[in-house]
Amino acid sequence: MKKTPNINPESQDVAELQAMVKELLALQKHSESQWKQ
């Protein structure tokens, strides 16, 4: 087994950041479509 003690918390943080970015991008697209109308 490889010693990778730091991968779990880091990967969790990355996943959370990616989820936040996706939400922000979705909100941005939504607001932009509202402004265009």
C-alpha positions, 0 to 999 in steps of 0.5 A: 500500500502506498502512503498517502495520508494527505490525499483524502482531506485535500481531495475532499476540499477540491471536490467541495471547491469544484461543487461551489464553482459549479453552483456559482457558474450556474447562478451566473448563467441564470442571472445572465439569462434573466438580464438578457430578457 
